[in-house]
Each structure stands twice: as C-alpha cells, then as structure tokens.
Amino acid sequence: MTARAADRARYDRATAHLEAPLALVDLEAFDANAADLVRRSGGKPVRVASKSVRCRALLERVLAKDGFQGIMSFTLAESLWLARSGFDDILLAYPCADRSGFAELTADPKLAAAVTVMVDDPAQLDLIDAARGDGREVVRICLELDTSLRLFGGRVRVGARRSPLHSPAQLAQVARVVAERPGFRLVGLMAYEGHIAGVGDAVAGRPLRSRAIRLMQAAARRELAERRGAAVRAVRSVAPDLEFVNGGGTGSVQHTAAESAVTEIAAGSGLYVPRLFDNYTSFSGRPAALFALPVVRRPGVGVVTVLGGGYPASGAAGPDRSPVPYLPEGLKYDPQEGAGEVQTPLLGSPADDLLIGDRVWFRHAKAGELCERFASLHLVEGDEVTATVPTYRGEGHTFL
C-alpha cells in the first residue's frame, strides 16, 4: 500500500461517522509543516498569516509552538475580533478603509496596543483621523515596501502591484510624515516578495519555464536584498526604535531569513500545504488540509459523480485554481465540465472501484480559502477525529 493509499484508508476510517462534504486537518502533517517553517526561518520568529489558516483553534495551536510569534491578519474587522479573543500581536497586512473599525481601534487602549495597521500613502492616515470621533489612542503603523523587480528602466515589472513605495527614499518620506503626525507611531516595515515566495519554480512538465522562473527569482532576491536593506536603514534614520521588519512567505522562508535587515518571517500556507505549493525546489511539505465529497452517481465505466466541488481559488483564472482530486490516486476532471457548482464528474480507472456513498478526497488550490466553504474542520490524529473546531465561517465571520 502506498503512503497516499494508507492516508486515504486512515481518513476514511477517522471520518466514517461523519457526513460528507467535510473538511479535515491532519494534525501530524500540520505540526510537521510548522516545524519545517521554524527550521527554515533560522531562528527568526515566524508570524502566521491568518488568511491561510482561518481557524482560531489552529492559530492558537501553532502560536503555542516555539518559533512562532504574532499574527498577520487580512482585514481590520478580523484584527479587532482576534484582539478581543486574546491575541495580542496582530499586524494588519493590507491597507483598509473601515471607518467604523478605526473608530473602535482608536477608542480602545487594548485594541490599539494589539493591532498594527498598514499604510503606504498619507491619505490613509487622513482616513483614520477622520474616523476617530472621540478616539484618541495612538495607532501603530507599519509601512509596506513594494518588492517588485523592475527591469529595463521600469518598462518591465515582475511582482504584485501592491505598495507605491518602491525606493528607500519614498519609504523614508512617508516615514517622516508618520513620525511627525500626532496620534500615530511607526513601529514596523513589511516587504512581501510574492513573485518569489508565492510562485513555484518547478512547474511539472515545463522545464524551460521552471528554469526561467528560477533565474528570475535569483535576480529578484539579489535586487531586493540590497534595496530592502537600504530601505530599512532609511526608515530607521527616521524611526530608530522600529520594532520589526517583516518579509518572506512560505516559498522563500530561508532566503528571506538570511537577510540581516529582516527580523521576522511571514508564513501561513506552509501549514496546510495546498496544491499550489507542490512546485517548489526550496522546500516540500505534507498536505495537511483536505476535503471530502461523496460519490452520488456512477454514470458509466470509468466515471463517478461527486456532490459539489466548485471551489475555485482566487487569482488569475486557470486550471491551477481548481481543487485537485487527491485520493484515490488517478482521478481527474472531465475537461468539458471541470469542478461543478453542485456536482462534479471525475474520470479514471479508480472510479470503477468507488461505490455510491464512498468519498473522494481533494486538495484546495490555496490554503485558507478552503475554510470559506466549510463551517468546521475535523482534526485527525492517527485514524480518529480528536476534535472538531469551527472555521471563521463556522463562528459567523466572513471577513472578505
């Protein structure tokens, strides 16, 4: 029996008393992935990206481990909810325009002390001040450096369109605005290199493309290391008491951790290891989060139909954004139908061994987005479910 076949048998036994569709997290794999992130971070603390987990119980589990410190959140409403739940080091990684949230933040000393908000434009400070009302708490601020690689005089750009602050001088200019403005305190700097951390460099069946990605990423790492170091020096000349410099992501942990200017690493997807993280030479993880769909039809030889399945991930539309049938091995989508809203046909010889009511296990393309489809996660240890915990959705929250 292969390791994957053994996992399938184990998951089927553990969840036999539950109705599918359902989602699980294999705690042995989750913990092993967490340990690997800590190993790769080389002694620098790992800040957990909550968007890639979306489950308070699992955030608590990983933050109780040595080597992890703090949360990187994705909305202000989520940040405030987590702070009220007892988390006390929350970096909101994206600018927002939540006026009511800022009114709450600036009126509550506990919230203001726990949450750091992202800024890359003085206009965002204006919005916060306009939302204050009677709130007078000092707002903790983090600036974001644009990490994109710009070639040929800026005519070619590689990387996500995030912050407008690309040069150390631009960053220092906004740092001075924050430092001189009452009601704000500059405490951090973030630079997320998504074109390195979030792009696999070993694309199956595409050796030339994979080599091109590796060459691009090597050049981008060299350029960013130099520019990030200069940016940190420029910001520290304005705010010498800067508390943290955050960088990296699951796919670049060890490379980013090697930069002396970086004080902490961000990662989250590496805990669940969804399918988009299969194509990396820098690390390999164990799939920890899966979902099961029940077989409800057998339309013919080599075909079964499962209930549901249309759970695409965000990003540019394409086949890599769909979940992948994982267990049993050898199933694939019908190219004419793909993953359906209510039902999904699957093709392949393993279909002939599946009966009505059997389960097919899938891996989602991205990490935390799986939790927007399920109200709970069943935590599996060995061949039994040892706990069932709510996702954000199961607690009544869909922040985005």
Residue pairs with C-beta under 8 A, 6 or more apart in sequence:
1 9
2 329
4 326
4 327
4 329
5 327
5 328
5 329
7 26
7 327
8 327
8 328
8 361
9 383
10 380
10 382
10 383
11 24
11 26
11 290
11 292
11 327
11 359
11 361
11 380
12 359
13 383
13 384
14 24
14 378
14 380
14 382
14 383
14 384
14 385
15 22
15 24
15 292
15 359
15 378
15 380
15 385
18 378
18 385
19 294
20 292
20 293
20 294
20 307
20 359
21 291
21 292
21 293
21 294
21 307
21 308
21 374
22 291
22 292
22 374
22 378
23 289
23 290
23 291
23 292
23 370
23 371
23 373
23 374
23 376
23 377
23 378
24 289
24 290
24 291
24 292
24 377
24 378
24 379
24 380
24 385
25 55
25 58
25 272
25 288
25 289
25 377
25 378
25 379
25 380
26 286
26 287
26 288
26 289
26 290
26 380
27 288
27 379
27 380
27 381
27 386
28 381
28 382
29 273
29 285
29 286
29 287
29 288
30 58
30 61
30 62
30 271
30 272
30 288
30 289
31 65
32 285
32 286
33 270
33 271
33 272
33 273
33 285
33 286
33 288
34 62
34 65
34 68
34 271
35 65
36 270
36 283
36 285
37 46
37 67
37 250
37 253
37 265
37 267
37 270
37 271
38 46
38 65
38 66
38 67
38 68
40 253
40 254
40 257
40 283
41 67
41 253
41 254
41 257
41 265
41 267
42 254
42 257
42 258
43 257
44 257
44 262
44 263
44 264
44 265
45 67
45 68
45 69
45 70
45 264
45 265
46 67
46 68
46 69
46 253
46 264
46 265
46 266
46 267
47 68
47 69
47 70
47 71
47 72
47 91
47 246
47 264
47 265
47 266
47 267
48 59
48 62
48 63
48 68
48 70
48 71
48 72
48 267
48 268
48 271
49 71
49 72
49 74
49 93
49 249
49 266
49 267
49 268
49 269
50 59
50 71
50 72
50 73
50 74
50 78
50 82
50 268
50 368
51 72
51 73
51 74
51 268
51 367
51 368
52 268
52 269
52 271
52 272
52 366
52 367
52 368
53 59
53 62
53 268
53 271
53 272
53 367
53 368
53 371
54 368
54 371
54 372
54 391
54 392
54 393
55 371
55 377
55 389
55 390
55 391
55 392
56 82
56 85
56 389
56 390
56 392
56 395
57 377
57 379
57 387
57 389
57 390
58 271
58 377
58 389
59 71
59 82
59 87
62 68
62 271
63 69
63 70
63 71
63 87
69 89
69 264
70 89
70 90
70 91
70 264
71 82
71 87
71 89
71 90
71 91
72 90
72 91
72 93
72 246
72 266
72 268
73 79
73 82
73 90
73 91
73 92
73 93
73 115
74 92
74 93
74 94
74 399
74 400
75 92
75 94
75 96
75 98
75 399
75 400
76 92
76 96
76 98
76 101
76 102
76 105
76 115
76 117
77 98
77 101
77 397
77 399
78 392
78 397
78 399
79 90
79 92
79 101
79 115
79 117
80 101
80 104
80 105
80 111
80 115
81 397
82 90
83 90
83 110
83 111
83 114
83 115
84 111
87 114
88 113
88 114
89 114
90 114
90 115
90 116
91 116
91 118
91 142
91 188
91 190
91 246
92 115
92 116
92 117
92 118
92 142
93 118
93 190
93 192
93 266
94 118
95 117
95 118
95 119
95 120
95 121
95 124
96 117
96 118
97 127
99 127
99 130
99 131
100 131
102 127
102 128
102 131
102 132
102 135
102 139
103 131
103 132
103 133
103 135
104 111
104 135
105 111
105 112
105 115
105 117
105 135
105 137
105 139
106 112
106 128
106 131
106 132
106 133
106 135
106 136
106 137
106 139
106 183
107 132
107 133
107 134
107 135
107 136
107 137
108 135
108 137
109 137
111 137
112 137
112 138
112 139
112 140
113 140
115 140
116 140
116 141
116 142
116 187
116 188
117 128
117 139
117 140
117 141
117 142
118 142
118 143
118 144
118 190
119 125
119 141
119 142
119 143
119 144
119 174
119 178
120 143
120 144
120 162
120 163
120 164
120 165
120 174
121 164
121 174
122 174
122 177
125 141
125 177
125 178
125 181
125 184
128 139
128 184
129 183
132 183
136 183
138 183
138 184
138 185
139 183
139 184
139 185
140 185
140 187
140 188
141 178
141 184
141 185
141 186
141 187
141 188
142 186
142 187
142 188
142 189
142 190
142 246
143 163
143 165
143 171
143 174
143 175
143 178
143 186
143 188
143 189
143 190
143 235
144 162
144 163
144 165
144 189
144 190
144 191
144 192
145 163
145 165
145 166
145 171
145 189
145 190
145 191
145 227
145 228
145 231
146 159
146 162
146 163
146 164
146 165
146 166
146 191
147 159
147 162
147 191
147 192
147 193
147 194
147 195
147 220
147 224
147 228
148 157
148 158
148 159
148 160
148 161
148 162
148 166
148 195
149 157
149 158
149 159
149 195
149 216
149 219
149 220
149 223
149 224
150 156
150 157
150 158
150 166
151 157
151 158
158 195
158 216
158 220
159 193
159 194
159 195
159 220
160 192
160 194
160 195
162 192
162 194
164 170
165 171
165 174
167 227
167 231
168 227
168 230
168 231
168 233
168 234
168 235
169 234
171 189
171 231
171 234
171 235
172 231
172 234
172 235
172 237
172 238
175 186
175 234
175 235
175 238
175 239
176 238
178 184
178 185
178 186
178 239
179 186
179 238
179 239
186 235
186 238
186 239
186 242
187 239
187 241
187 242
187 243
187 244
188 242
188 243
188 244
188 245
188 246
189 231
189 232
189 235
189 242
189 244
189 245
189 246
190 245
190 246
190 247
190 266
191 224
191 228
191 231
191 245
191 246
191 247
192 246
192 247
192 248
192 249
192 266
193 220
193 221
193 224
193 247
193 248
193 249
193 252
193 256
194 249
195 216
195 217
195 220
196 217
196 220
196 221
196 224
196 249
196 251
196 252
196 255
197 248
197 249
197 250
197 251
197 252
197 253
197 256
198 249
198 250
198 251
198 276
199 213
199 217
199 251
200 213
200 251
200 276
200 277
200 278
200 279
200 280
201 210
201 213
201 214
201 217
201 279
201 280
201 281
201 282
202 210
202 279
202 280
202 281
203 209
203 210
203 213
203 279
204 278
204 279
210 279
214 281
221 252
221 255
225 259
228 245
228 247
228 259
228 261
228 262
229 259
229 260
229 261
232 242
232 245
232 261
233 261
235 242
236 242
244 263
244 264
245 261
245 262
245 263
245 264
246 262
246 263
246 264
246 265
246 266
247 256
247 259
247 262
247 264
247 265
247 266
248 255
248 256
248 257
248 262
248 265
248 266
248 267
249 256
249 266
249 267
249 269
250 267
250 268
250 269
250 270
250 277
250 283
251 277
251 280
251 282
251 283
252 282
253 265
253 267
253 270
253 282
253 283
254 282
254 283
255 282
256 262
256 265
257 265
268 367
268 368
269 276
269 277
269 366
269 367
269 368
270 277
270 283
270 285
271 288
271 367
272 287
272 288
272 289
272 367
272 368
272 370
273 285
273 286
273 287
273 288
273 289
273 367
274 287
274 289
274 313
274 363
274 364
274 365
274 366
274 367
274 370
275 320
275 323
275 324
275 363
275 364
275 365
276 313
276 320
276 365
276 366
277 285
287 326
287 363
289 363
289 364
289 367
289 370
289 377
290 326
290 327
290 361
290 362
290 363
291 311
291 323
291 361
291 362
291 364
291 370
291 373
291 374
292 359
292 360
292 361
292 362
293 306
293 307
293 308
293 309
293 344
293 359
293 360
293 362
294 306
294 307
294 357
294 358
294 359
295 304
295 305
295 306
295 354
295 355
295 356
295 357
295 358
295 359
295 360
296 305
296 306
296 307
296 343
296 356
297 304
297 305
297 343
297 356
298 304
298 305
298 351
298 354
298 356
299 305
299 345
301 352
302 347
302 348
302 349
302 351
302 352
303 334
303 345
303 346
303 347
303 351
304 331
304 345
304 346
304 351
304 354
304 360
305 343
305 344
305 345
305 346
306 343
306 344
306 346
306 360
307 342
307 343
308 340
308 341
308 342
308 343
308 344
309 323
309 339
309 340
309 343
309 344
309 362
310 338
310 339
310 340
310 341
310 342
310 344
311 322
311 323
311 339
311 364
311 369
311 370
311 373
312 321
312 322
312 339
312 365
313 321
313 322
313 364
313 365
313 366
313 369
314 321
314 366
314 369
315 321
315 366
320 365
321 365
322 333
322 338
322 339
322 365
323 339
323 362
323 363
323 364
323 365
324 362
324 363
324 365
325 331
325 332
325 333
325 346
325 360
325 361
325 362
326 361
326 362
326 363
327 360
327 361
328 350
328 353
328 354
328 360
329 350
330 348
330 349
330 350
331 346
331 347
331 348
331 350
331 351
331 360
332 346
332 347
332 348
333 339
333 344
333 345
333 346
333 347
334 345
334 346
334 347
337 344
337 345
338 344
346 360
354 360
364 370
371 377
371 391
371 392
371 393
372 391
372 392
372 393
372 398
373 393
374 391
374 393
374 394
375 390
375 391
375 393
375 394
376 388
376 389
376 390
376 391
376 394
377 388
377 389
377 390
377 391
378 385
378 387
378 388
379 385
379 386
379 387
379 388
379 389
380 386
392 398
392 399
